[in-house]
Amino acid sequence: MTYALIGLALLATLAAAGILLLRARTAARTPAPPLARAAALAARVPQAVSVPGTPKAGMATITPQPAPTPMPDDLAAFRWAGPETLSTARQQALVDAIRSLPRPPAALHQLLSPQFLERANSNELADLITGEVRIAAKVLATVNSPYYGLKQPVSGIGQAVTFLGLNTVRGICLQYLLDDSFKPGNPQLKQAYDQIWAASALASELCAQLSTRLSIPDSGALVAQVLLSFLGHLATAQLMLQQPGAAVPAADLLARTRWAQDQLDLGAGEIGGLLLQEWGLPSAIVDEVRSIDRLLVTPALTLPPQRSQRLAVAYLCARLGERLAQTDGTAPADLTGYDLDSETGADFFHPRGHLAAPALVRLNDHLQSADLNRHLQTLRAAVLARP
């Protein structure tokens, strides 16, 4: 009996040991909870020291990363106002004020229609502009100017397209169609208008040059959008200078937009959008034109890559066009030596992120190229000498 009890006790002990061994093996095969696994892995990784010196063998090293650039205070405190932020009555008051501005010739709508932008040829452009006799005369005078350096004069829009290309001639036509809509009588307004007109000419030509070099698709539409982005600045100047004692400040885009929002409730980019809507232009064009100045407050990686790149090039061209068009003696004659890395102000805080796209990696090289800068020097001299 005693032997039997001892045997049973031994069997029970062996069974318990077996159960414990089985549990241990099962636990070894079962993944630990995520936090436990992370803690275990962290315990196995040699930790880097923060004191100077040569790391010990087998010790992980951490490469210091530069701290992210803080947003400038004036940009962080700024809030972009769109039409949706205004009351219905205030929106209507702005639209009524915009309606007092002259409407452009009917040819503008055809020139900017999606079908024309996508499929127009030299004959269609010639037919369209020939119907606007004064515009055609201005276009041909510009095409035959020393700036374009044609070996023989041209007498028709079709010939001009043959020598200069469809996008260049279309840009010239568009500029003069818009020019006909703004005829300031106020000397102060004329001075502001002339500078904005020169900036639009320089910006759109720079965009045409860069679009070709960067192989940006549908470059003709992008050049037109850059030119149209200056409409809001023209309209803002006209609306403000109708008021006694008012003057548009010559400052960076952020300061000008904040000032216009204080005075008119909307910045120039949004006023331009309302103007284009009032003129009945396609909503797709209106949205793209509005988005150029909006890049000021649009963080990188929030837009589809191709759209981000297009708007970034358009925004850069617009700002550089404004810089080249300054008449206070501080403007550069061209972009020789220009470096995007030097743009550390609020105007380029968000746009620099868009401009960092891999597809735009050669942008700085193109901006500094000798042939592009010779081209800009000649154009700048021509537009600033415009009577």
Secondary structure by P-SEA (a helix, b strand, c coil): caaaaaaaaaaaaaaaaaaaaaaaaaaaaccccaaaaaaaaaaabbbbbcccccccccbbbbcccccccccccccccbbbbccccccaaaaaaaaaaaaacccccccccccccccccccccaaaaaaaaaaaaaaaaaaaaaaaccccccccccccaaaaaacccaaaaaaaaaaaaaaaacccccaaaaaaaaaaaaaaaaaaaaaaaaaaaacccaaaaaaaaaaacaaaaaaaaaaaaccccbbbbcccaaaaaaaaaaaccccaaaaaaaaaaaacccaaaaaaaaacccccccccccccaaaaaaaaaaaaaaaaaaaaacccccccccccccccccccccccaaaaaaaccccccaaaaaaacaaaaaaaaaaaaaaaacc
